[in-house]
Amino acid sequence: MKALIFAAGLGTRLKPLTDTMPKALVPVGGKPLLRHVLDKLIAAGYDDIVINVHHFADQIREYVAANDSFGVKIAFSDETDLLRETGGGIRHAEPLLAPADAPDTHEPFLVHNVDILSNLDPNAKRSATSCSTTTTASWAGPTSPPARCAAPTPESIRISVNAWPSRGYTTSTRPSSR
């Protein structure tokens, strides 16, 4: 299974820690944020992971290499030339997320922010006909329906995701009708 970890951010809210290291390597509970996310994804069966990098990108690459890629396939979506934000980050990583034997096709993949830690099961609502969007993870793809997915979140907020893999995606939030 494939996943994209957003780790390119500048970490401005974590300054001064991020003056010398990327947010992904800031330690929490004795290990870097990136390690927490990788451990969770690998335990859930994700074995093909893309990490987008920008701020202190070489430190993230070195950390992954020093840990033998944690026993899974890890690729980097390099944004050192330009920080592309969420939608642009997914678009830029698209070639790395496509199947190697069919690079013009799309498969579902999980999107996870490096700075969000939770007890969420990354596979809780994973299926070919449904998608899950929560405060900690998002769904992207495939080329066929569902074209629109909605998942309730705590505190009566509903987040909707419109997925158009060939054109990117949009998100919106609105009060839930519940």
Secondary structure, DSSP 4 states (H G I P E B T S, - for coil): -EEEEE-----GGGTTGGGTS-GGG-EETTEEHHHHHHHHHHHTT--EEEEEE-TTHHHHHHHHHHTGGGGSEEEEEE-TT---HHHHHHHHHHHHHS-TT-TT----EEEEETT------TTTT--SS-----SSEEEE--SSSP-EEEEEETTTEEEEEEEETTTEEEEEEEE---
